[in-house]
Amino acid sequence: MKISPESLAELFQQIDLFGSIPFPVLRELAVHSKIRQAPAGETIFHKNDIGDALFVILEGEVKVHDADFVVAHQAAGSFFGELALIDEGPRSMSISATSDAVLAVIGRAEVYGVLKDYPAVMQMVVGMLTRRLRMQTDKLVDQLRQREEELTRLVEERTSEVMRQKEEAERQRAQAELEKKEAQFQRQRAEQSERFKQQFLANMSHELRTPMNAVMGMTHILLQKQPREDQLRYLDSVMRSSKNLLVILNEILDISKIEAGKMELENTDLHIESILEQVVATLGYRAEEKKVALLVDCDSAMPPVLTGDPVRLQQILLNLTGNAIKFTERGEVVIRVNVLKNNGLNCQLRFSVHDTGIGMTPEQVAVVFESFRQASSDTTRKYGGTGLGLSISKHLVGLFGGNLSVDSEPGKGSVFHFDITLGISANKNIAAQEVVSQAMLDALAGIRILIAEDNRYNLIVATETLELKIPDVRITAAANGVETIEKYRAGQFDLILMDVHMPVMDGLEATHRIRETDKNIPILALTASVIKSEVQSCLDCGMSGWIPKPFRDVEFFGAIYNALQGNKNALPEIPDAPSAPAESSGDIDLKFLEELTGGNPARMRKYIGLYLESAAGLLPQIETTLAAGDYERLRRLVHTIKPQFRMVGMPHTGDLAAYIESGLADGQIPPDLHESVGRLLEDTRRSVVVFETYLQTA
């Protein structure tokens, strides 16, 4: 088919892309164009073909597609292949004729040669590509959403289909991993997705847990204000529901830690009978409500004190016993612990939880330990739960070196059991839990304390903690060593809490001056130092002891009490210099802050706000100081913010700060200084985003 340049130029003139181009220029473009005929069904070009031309549809119709997936249809008067004008890379889609078509083909070189003085054409091409990309993305997202809804429906209707889909998903994941290894950009995308996932888990753990703690705290307060009987029922329902939701949140976080390989067991003294008593105390009311007997049978040959992780062992027994009570309508639940072997160093124990509940079929037993699975869909509807408790318990038993199993029969109940080996402790009794007794706090009533602290954050925390716990405490603050000496001489104090690093005069020199005239007043170092030599310097200059920052109540008030009693035998152990920590996971755990504030949401928000304020001021200073090579000032800046990391739930970043400080302590420059400071800044900036979001939603 032949078309004259004039006729082709007239056709070009009717296309929006060339609407602003003068006719003579379009005629020249037509001269350089080629005419191509494509019968219906012919593929004009394939996906991944290299593109170097623009196609204008003169007659007929084409489709834009990827295999059988059709993105769009285009008719006469439109064009395609415009991406080739920008990049000669592979085509992103295939183009096929759906009817007999006539096309004008304009090469990239001809377009740029003829239309070089008309940039509006390329601007329109870019705009159209942008709109097309948005349309294709929206369509793809819509199809993905439809697929997700379909999968959800299938999960609810057919459990067996879920297993098949799970196998298919695993196959697809394996294929995706293979493809990821073949292309660098796919690896980078996967790594970025993993980082986003970890950040999402870190954010969500606090976004959900923190408001839940606030709800429970407020409900607890209302329950103490003698509500009416009807209000009491509502508040009790809120509290129970909140606890149930918190259990679900904890289970989800536990399973994510287990899957990430981050769940580790402690190894400390434990008392089996005490753990069993706590399980009964926690779940006894649920058994009483259902009129189910909850019994304990502990072997009399049990050693008095064993070693292991009491918290995780109790979690396993709580899960198993709670499940047993849930699925038992009448009869009893019995927790049994038997000694299987005892060689004097280790003791092999068998734990079993027996119930007279509904029992399970062999098919149900086969899936009962899978995550997010319960014996049947009816179980979920009738009894509730996430289906994670048994899965978590099985993983935890595995960490103990055992295997959780179940024997069950429909209508005759179930027996969950596992065997683990625990060490036998040399201690005959477990030390009493470290808590601050009211008697100790009452003994400190009315004391006069001089606090030497130049950091506003640390001063507020110490002052509020003292005022909240010690009745009628009187506090005077000083911002440096000189001011401390002046206020000490002008007043009367029972105790001095002395920061070590302060401007004008540090805490060591101030202590030395005070000791020239007063050998008796207790002086406790408030220090975030982790260097033995620096802690020893505090003791050598005359201080009575030291309290690590950030402090816990038992350390803080215990040290104050012991110092006032003249007892120097309860000093904290001086830690070794830290080693370089591994790269941070980005997790933030507010447990320390919750303990420090007693779970008070207002105080938690206040301390987090102070941390953000401190970080905003220190980050640019750290960057500037590092660039200027002022390493002593850099050490002081890192020392200042280090305890705040630990206080707001970033112990890993606190360890990194301690490592940097230790490396600079003797005037040396560690070879990995810039890398370590870079990681510190990155962790801090990431935490700022997390905490700003927390303050907006808390």
Secondary structure as UniProt FT lines:
FT   HELIX           5..13
FT   HELIX           16..18
FT   TURN            19..20
FT   HELIX           23..31
FT   STRAND          34..38
FT   TURN            40..41
FT   STRAND          43..45
FT   TURN            47..48
FT   STRAND          53..59
FT   STRAND          61..66
FT   TURN            67..68
FT   STRAND          69..75
FT   TURN            76..77
FT   STRAND          79..80
FT   HELIX           82..85
FT   STRAND          94..97
FT   STRAND          101..107
FT   HELIX           108..114
FT   TURN            116..117
FT   HELIX           120..157
FT   HELIX           159..182
FT   HELIX           184..223
FT   TURN            224..225
FT   HELIX           229..259
FT   TURN            260..261
FT   STRAND          268..270
FT   HELIX           272..289
FT   TURN            290..291
FT   STRAND          293..298
FT   TURN            300..301
FT   STRAND          306..308
FT   HELIX           310..326
FT   STRAND          332..342
FT   STRAND          346..355
FT   HELIX           362..367
FT   TURN            368..369
FT   TURN            371..372
FT   HELIX           377..383
FT   HELIX           389..399
FT   TURN            400..401
FT   STRAND          405..408
FT   TURN            410..411
FT   STRAND          414..424
FT   HELIX           438..443
FT   TURN            444..446
FT   STRAND          448..452
FT   HELIX           456..469
FT   TURN            471..472
FT   STRAND          474..478
FT   HELIX           481..490
FT   STRAND          495..499
FT   HELIX           507..515
FT   TURN            516..517
FT   STRAND          523..527
FT   HELIX           532..540
FT   TURN            541..542
FT   STRAND          545..548
FT   HELIX           553..564
FT   TURN            565..566
FT   TURN            569..570
FT   HELIX           591..597
FT   TURN            598..599
FT   HELIX           601..628
FT   HELIX           631..647
FT   TURN            648..649
FT   HELIX           651..664
FT   TURN            665..666
FT   TURN            671..672
FT   HELIX           673..697
//
